[in-house]
Amino acid sequence: MRPVRRPARLWSASALVIVLAACRRGDSSQSPAGPSTAAPPASPGGSEAGAGTGPSGQVVTTGGEALSPALALRRAQGVAAMDGGRHDLARQAFAEVLDEAPGNLATQALYDAATGAMLAAQSQAGERFAGRKATVLPAPPWTYTLKQPAPIEPGPPPTLSLVSETANGVGDDGEWLARNGLALPEYEVPNPMRGEPGTLPPTIPPTFGKYLLVQAIRQDGFTILFYGSDYSGGRFVAVQREDSAEIVALLDFEAYAHPPGTAAGERAFAAQRATWAALAGTVLLVGHAHHADAKGGNAFITALDLGSGALLWRSAPLVANAADFVVHRGHVITGYGAGAEPGYLYVLDAVTGKTVSKTRVKSGPDYLFLQTGRLLVRCYDTDYVFELRHGGA
């Protein structure tokens, strides 16, 4: 759940110390009373107004709505996360408490403090990252190309067997995701223009020089980071280890933006940017697309060596403009289409990038998810479920 934005408040350091002390003791209603200061009783109607005197002499109100034991526990988990430096997780916990008890001033103070600490940590991470040099990749081929097989364990190609096909409400993607318990494995990135700090761990840089972090994909102990001039997609792709925060790859895909023959007047609005990526061992799979057809030179998946950035293979064009793609038993399953026009699901050999099969669907695919041996596909106006069969089984 995305954290709820709360009004910013100013809290002194001494006031916050009192709030934290009360929360750590498990007192969900009031700050600690000194030897000569009795805590006031709860006000009528279940309110828990309380006050304490801070070290500098100011009076700090830490009361408000009473918390249930479950909410008090969730707030305590947020305090523990703050102690561990995970301000993103702390903010999430406090936001969940405030959703249920918006008048709890102690939790509001903690939420504001976690937000401030998270922004400071993000700024420091961005400063450390600013001096890195990206590996500039050469212009790619614009047709199917195999330079060398990718070191990915092969498997039998899956057959997509239709289980169900259901018309949807067009535009109710969020409801479909929630109904099926699905979500892309992403962090919410900061959006300075909207004043949204996001949910990044403190080690992830929210900027790379003048470029914004536009997408952060979590996968198998790594985070794949896209940086671009706007939120339409990434020019730079970085891969960071979650445990050590080490940047193991930083690639500049600017040469992938325009196929040969792109008119000068089209370059500004038809640039192809990185739209999704996945790791398969030491192979980085990256999708590039733009909503325009780009005369056929659009919507590729490229396999690169993670260490060097060397090209291993590039798919045929017009196979991948959905929001994501999935890697499954030595194959990449992806989708291409435009709005309500007929679209296709493609199965690519992850070792060679060659198209193995394609399955027609009624409209352009938007999301693809694997779930217990099935492929769930959200298209523009139709939802599909396919069973994945292997080797004729």
Secondary structure per residue as TSV (DSSP state, phi and psi in degrees):
chain	resnum	aa	ss	phi	psi
A	1	M	-	360.0	136.5
A	2	R	-	-73.6	133.1
A	3	P	-	-60.1	142.0
A	4	V	-	-79.2	136.8
A	5	R	-	-76.6	137.2
A	6	R	-	-120.5	153.0
A	7	P	-	-59.4	137.3
A	8	A	-	-73.2	139.0
A	9	R	-	-131.9	152.6
A	10	L	-	-97.7	126.4
A	11	W	-	-128.1	130.4
A	12	S	-	-71.9	160.5
A	13	A	H	-61.5	-40.3
A	14	S	H	-67.7	-35.8
A	15	A	H	-64.0	-41.0
A	16	L	H	-67.2	-35.2
A	17	V	H	-58.5	-42.5
A	18	I	H	-64.4	-44.4
A	19	V	H	-60.5	-46.9
A	20	L	H	-62.2	-39.9
A	21	A	H	-62.4	-42.8
A	22	A	H	-64.4	-41.3
A	23	C	H	-68.3	-39.3
A	24	R	H	-67.7	-27.5
A	25	R	T	-80.8	-4.1
A	26	G	T	85.0	8.1
A	27	D	-	-84.7	107.8
A	28	S	S	-86.2	2.6
A	29	S	S	-117.7	-31.1
A	30	Q	-	-155.9	160.3
A	31	S	-	-78.3	165.2
A	32	P	-	-65.9	139.8
A	33	A	-	-89.5	136.4
A	34	G	-	-76.9	179.6
A	35	P	T	-57.4	-35.1
A	36	S	T	-110.8	12.6
A	37	T	-	-121.1	106.2
A	38	A	-	-81.6	141.6
A	39	A	-	-73.6	131.7
A	40	P	-	-68.1	153.2
A	41	P	-	-70.4	161.1
A	42	A	-	-64.8	143.7
A	43	S	-	-78.9	162.0
A	44	P	G	-59.6	154.8
A	45	G	G	84.1	13.4
A	46	G	G	87.6	2.0
A	47	S	B	-71.3	156.3
A	48	E	-	-126.3	39.0
A	49	A	-	-56.4	132.6
A	50	G	-	-150.6	159.7
A	51	A	E	-142.9	153.6
A	52	G	E	-144.1	161.6
A	53	T	E	-100.7	122.8
A	54	G	-	-76.6	170.3
A	55	P	T	-57.9	-29.0
A	56	S	T	-92.3	4.8
A	57	G	S	97.4	-6.4
A	58	Q	-	-78.9	155.9
A	59	V	E	-94.0	128.8
A	60	V	E	-116.9	122.7
A	61	T	E	-91.5	124.2
A	62	T	-	-120.1	12.4
A	63	G	-	-91.5	-151.8
A	64	G	S	128.0	-145.9
A	65	E	B	-62.3	139.3
A	66	A	-	-70.4	148.6
A	67	L	-	-104.2	139.7
A	68	S	-	-70.8	162.2
A	69	P	H	-55.0	-37.6
A	70	A	H	-66.1	-41.8
A	71	L	H	-70.3	-37.4
A	72	A	H	-62.0	-38.9
A	73	L	H	-65.1	-42.4
A	74	R	H	-64.7	-37.4
A	75	R	H	-67.1	-39.5
A	76	A	H	-61.3	-36.5
A	77	Q	H	-63.9	-36.9
A	78	G	H	-65.3	-40.3
A	79	V	H	-62.6	-42.0
A	80	A	H	-62.0	-38.7
A	81	A	H	-64.7	-39.4
A	82	M	H	-62.1	-43.4
A	83	D	H	-59.9	-32.7
A	84	G	T	-86.5	3.3
A	85	G	T	83.0	5.1
A	86	R	-	-95.0	75.7
A	87	H	H	-66.2	-26.5
A	88	D	H	-66.1	-44.4
A	89	L	H	-69.9	-35.9
A	90	A	H	-63.0	-46.0
A	91	R	H	-61.1	-39.9
A	92	Q	H	-60.8	-45.2
A	93	A	H	-63.5	-46.0
A	94	F	H	-65.9	-35.5
A	95	A	H	-63.6	-39.7
A	96	E	H	-64.7	-38.3
A	97	V	H	-65.3	-43.9
A	98	L	H	-68.1	-25.6
A	99	D	H	-59.5	-36.9
A	100	E	H	-94.1	-26.8
A	101	A	-	-135.8	70.4
A	102	P	T	-64.4	-16.6
A	103	G	T	-92.9	6.4
A	104	N	-	-81.7	104.6
A	105	L	H	-69.4	-33.7
A	106	A	H	-62.6	-44.2
A	107	T	H	-67.6	-36.0
A	108	Q	H	-60.8	-41.9
A	109	A	H	-62.3	-42.6
A	110	L	H	-65.4	-40.7
A	111	Y	H	-59.8	-47.0
A	112	D	H	-63.3	-41.5
A	113	A	H	-65.1	-41.3
A	114	A	H	-64.1	-38.9
A	115	T	H	-62.9	-46.6
A	116	G	H	-62.0	-42.4
A	117	A	H	-66.4	-36.9
A	118	M	H	-65.4	-43.8
A	119	L	H	-63.2	-40.2
A	120	A	H	-64.6	-42.4
A	121	A	H	-65.7	-40.0
A	122	Q	H	-62.2	-41.3
A	123	S	H	-62.0	-42.7
A	124	Q	H	-64.7	-40.5
A	125	A	H	-63.8	-39.3
A	126	G	H	-64.5	-38.0
A	127	E	H	-65.7	-40.0
A	128	R	H	-66.1	-31.3
A	129	F	H	-85.1	-19.5
A	130	A	T	-61.0	-30.9
A	131	G	T	-86.7	-1.6
A	132	R	-	-67.1	147.5
A	133	K	-	-103.8	130.5
A	134	A	-	-87.0	147.9
A	135	T	E	-77.0	116.9
A	136	V	E	-83.0	118.5
A	137	L	-	-86.1	143.3
A	138	P	-	-71.4	165.1
A	139	A	-	-58.8	136.9
A	140	P	-	-86.3	168.1
A	141	P	-	-70.6	156.0
A	142	W	S	-115.4	17.2
A	143	T	S	-135.1	172.3
A	144	Y	-	-57.3	131.6
A	145	T	E	-144.3	134.5
A	146	L	E	-119.1	111.6
A	147	K	S	-85.7	-47.3
A	148	Q	S	-160.5	149.5
A	149	P	-	-60.3	139.9
A	150	A	-	-75.6	140.4
A	151	P	S	-76.7	68.7
A	152	I	-	-122.6	135.4
A	153	E	-	-63.2	123.1
A	154	P	-	-75.4	166.7
A	155	G	-	-156.9	169.4
A	156	P	-	-67.4	140.0
A	157	P	-	-65.0	137.3
A	158	P	E	-78.5	145.5
A	159	T	E	-103.6	131.8
A	160	L	E	-91.1	110.0
A	161	S	E	-104.6	119.1
A	162	L	E	-64.1	128.7
A	163	V	E	-103.8	-45.7
A	164	S	E	-153.6	155.1
A	165	E	E	-142.8	118.0
A	166	T	E	-134.1	130.5
A	167	A	E	-65.0	140.8
A	168	N	-	-114.9	-179.6
A	169	G	-	-85.7	2.2
A	170	V	S	56.1	106.1
A	171	G	S	99.9	-8.1
A	172	D	-	-96.2	44.5
A	173	D	H	-58.1	-42.2
A	174	G	H	-60.1	-39.4
A	175	E	H	-66.0	-40.2
A	176	W	H	-64.0	-44.5
A	177	L	H	-60.9	-47.1
A	178	A	H	-65.4	-40.7
A	179	R	H	-62.4	-33.0
A	180	N	T	-98.3	4.8
A	181	G	T	64.9	38.9
A	182	L	-	-114.0	151.5
A	183	A	-	-162.5	141.0
A	184	L	-	-65.3	143.3
A	185	P	S	-77.6	72.7
A	186	E	B	-129.4	152.0
A	187	Y	-	-87.0	150.8
A	188	E	-	-76.8	122.5
A	189	V	-	-87.0	154.7
A	190	P	-	-64.5	147.3
A	191	N	B	-130.8	91.8
A	192	P	G	-59.8	-31.8
A	193	M	G	-66.5	-27.4
A	194	R	G	-103.0	-0.8
A	195	G	T	70.1	29.3
A	196	E	B	-105.1	117.9
A	197	P	-	-78.3	-10.2
A	198	G	-	76.3	-166.9
A	199	T	-	-131.9	31.4
A	200	L	-	-71.1	143.2
A	201	P	-	-60.3	156.1
A	202	P	T	-66.3	-13.8
A	203	T	T	-87.5	-9.6
A	204	I	S	-89.7	122.3
A	205	P	-	-71.5	127.1
A	206	P	S	-81.5	-7.5
A	207	T	E	-141.2	158.8
A	208	F	E	-130.5	97.9
A	209	G	T	61.8	-123.4
A	210	K	T	-88.5	1.5
A	211	Y	E	-97.4	141.8
A	212	L	E	-88.4	148.8
A	213	L	E	-74.6	118.3
A	214	V	E	-109.6	-12.1
A	215	Q	E	-162.1	142.2
A	216	A	E	-139.6	105.4
A	217	I	E	-102.0	126.8
A	218	R	E	-93.5	133.0
A	219	Q	E	-160.5	118.8
A	220	D	T	49.4	48.6
A	221	G	T	84.1	4.9
A	222	F	E	-126.7	160.6
A	223	T	E	-125.8	128.0
A	224	I	E	-99.3	120.7
A	225	L	E	-112.4	131.0
A	226	F	E	-108.8	130.2
A	227	Y	E	-120.1	134.1
A	228	G	E	-152.6	174.1
A	229	S	S	-77.8	-19.4
A	230	D	S	-151.2	-177.1
A	231	Y	T	-87.7	14.9
A	232	S	T	-79.1	-14.3
A	233	G	-	155.4	176.8
A	234	G	B	-104.8	143.7
A	235	R	S	-92.6	-41.5
A	236	F	E	-104.5	140.9
A	237	V	E	-124.4	123.1
A	238	A	E	-116.4	148.1
A	239	V	E	-120.4	123.3
A	240	Q	E	-122.3	136.4
A	241	R	E	-72.9	135.5
A	242	E	T	-70.4	-37.2
A	243	D	T	-75.5	-41.1
A	244	S	T	-107.9	-8.6
A	245	A	-	67.0	12.3
A	246	E	-	-68.4	133.0
A	247	I	E	-86.0	111.0
A	248	V	E	-94.0	-13.3
A	249	A	E	-156.8	143.0
A	250	L	E	-145.8	107.3
A	251	L	E	-117.3	137.7
A	252	D	E	-102.7	113.6
A	253	F	-	-100.0	23.4
A	254	E	G	-58.6	-34.5
A	255	A	G	-68.9	-10.4
A	256	Y	G	-88.8	-1.8
A	257	A	S	-72.8	-38.4
A	258	H	-	-132.6	125.3
A	259	P	-	-70.5	160.1
A	260	P	T	-56.7	141.9
A	261	G	T	89.2	1.8
A	262	T	-	-65.9	125.0
A	263	A	-	-65.8	147.5
A	264	A	G	-57.4	-37.2
A	265	G	G	-72.3	-12.2
A	266	E	G	-99.3	-12.7
A	267	R	T	-65.1	-35.2
A	268	A	T	-67.5	-32.4
A	269	F	T	-114.7	0.6
A	270	A	-	-119.4	21.4
A	271	A	-	-68.8	133.4
A	272	Q	-	-87.6	125.8
A	273	R	E	-120.1	160.9
A	274	A	E	-62.4	129.2
A	275	T	E	-115.4	-24.5
A	276	W	E	-160.8	157.6
A	277	A	E	-153.4	157.0
A	278	A	E	-150.7	150.8
A	279	L	E	-101.6	138.0
A	280	A	E	-130.9	87.3
A	281	G	T	67.5	-121.2
A	282	T	T	-94.7	14.0
A	283	V	E	-108.9	131.7
A	284	L	E	-104.7	120.0
A	285	L	E	-101.9	125.2
A	286	V	E	-129.1	131.6
A	287	G	E	-98.1	137.8
A	288	H	E	-126.3	134.8
A	289	A	E	-160.0	163.8
A	290	H	-	-143.2	154.2
A	291	H	S	-65.9	-24.1
A	292	A	S	-79.0	156.1
A	293	D	-	-70.0	-26.5
A	294	A	G	53.8	38.8
A	295	K	G	55.7	35.8
A	296	G	G	90.4	-19.0
A	297	G	-	-89.7	62.0
A	298	N	-	-148.0	156.2
A	299	A	-	64.7	62.6
A	300	F	E	-104.2	161.7
A	301	I	E	-118.1	135.5
A	302	T	E	-122.2	136.5
A	303	A	E	-105.6	127.3
A	304	L	E	-129.8	151.4
A	305	D	E	-70.3	127.0
A	306	L	T	-63.8	-37.3
A	307	G	T	-72.4	-42.3
A	308	S	T	-107.0	-20.1
A	309	G	-	82.2	4.8
A	310	A	-	-66.1	140.0
A	311	L	E	-70.8	129.4
A	312	L	E	-99.6	-53.0
A	313	W	E	-154.3	160.9
A	314	R	E	-132.4	135.2
A	315	S	-	-69.2	172.6
A	316	A	-	-65.9	158.0
A	317	P	S	-72.6	167.3
A	318	L	S	60.2	45.7
A	319	V	S	-123.8	-10.1
A	320	A	-	-151.2	89.2
A	321	N	-	-129.1	14.7
A	322	A	S	-71.9	169.8
A	323	A	S	-65.2	-25.6
A	324	D	-	-150.4	175.5
A	325	F	-	-141.9	165.4
A	326	V	E	-126.8	148.6
A	327	V	E	-107.9	128.7
A	328	H	E	-147.8	112.6
A	329	R	T	48.8	54.8
A	330	G	T	78.5	15.1
A	331	H	E	-138.2	156.2
A	332	V	E	-113.2	126.3
A	333	I	E	-109.0	124.9
A	334	T	E	-142.9	176.1
A	335	G	E	-144.2	150.7
A	336	Y	E	-142.8	140.9
A	337	G	-	175.8	172.0
A	338	A	-	-130.2	103.2
A	339	G	T	57.2	-129.4
A	340	A	T	-82.0	-4.7
A	341	E	S	-71.2	155.1
A	342	P	-	-55.6	143.6
A	343	G	E	-127.9	-176.8
A	344	Y	E	-140.3	149.7
A	345	L	E	-102.0	133.6
A	346	Y	E	-116.0	141.9
A	347	V	E	-111.7	120.5
A	348	L	E	-109.9	143.9
A	349	D	E	-72.4	117.9
A	350	A	T	-69.5	-17.7
A	351	V	T	-79.5	-39.0
A	352	T	T	-115.8	-16.8
A	353	G	-	81.5	-1.0
A	354	K	-	-72.8	142.3
A	355	T	E	-71.2	123.5
A	356	V	E	-93.1	-41.2
A	357	S	E	-158.9	163.1
A	358	K	E	-141.6	144.8
A	359	T	E	-125.4	125.4
A	360	R	E	-77.4	139.9
A	361	V	E	-128.3	163.9
A	362	K	S	-70.3	-25.9
A	363	S	S	-152.3	174.5
A	364	G	-	-62.4	129.1
A	365	P	E	-68.4	139.9
A	366	D	E	-110.0	-45.0
A	367	Y	E	-135.7	145.6
A	368	L	E	-131.1	132.4
A	369	F	E	-137.7	139.4
A	370	L	E	-91.7	135.5
A	371	Q	E	-151.2	106.4
A	372	T	T	47.7	57.9
A	373	G	T	77.5	7.7
A	374	R	E	-123.8	156.9
A	375	L	E	-111.7	117.6
A	376	L	E	-98.5	127.1
A	377	V	E	-125.8	126.8
A	378	R	E	-102.5	114.9
A	379	C	E	-105.0	176.2
A	380	Y	S	-53.0	-47.4
A	381	D	S	-130.2	8.6
A	382	T	E	-143.9	139.4
A	383	D	E	-106.5	136.6
A	384	Y	E	-124.2	150.4
A	385	V	E	-128.2	126.2
A	386	F	E	-119.8	142.3
A	387	E	E	-88.4	135.7
A	388	L	E	-93.7	115.2
A	389	R	E	-110.6	141.4
A	390	H	E	-124.3	136.7
A	391	G	T	60.0	30.6
A	392	G	T	82.4	0.2
A	393	A	-	-72.0	360.0
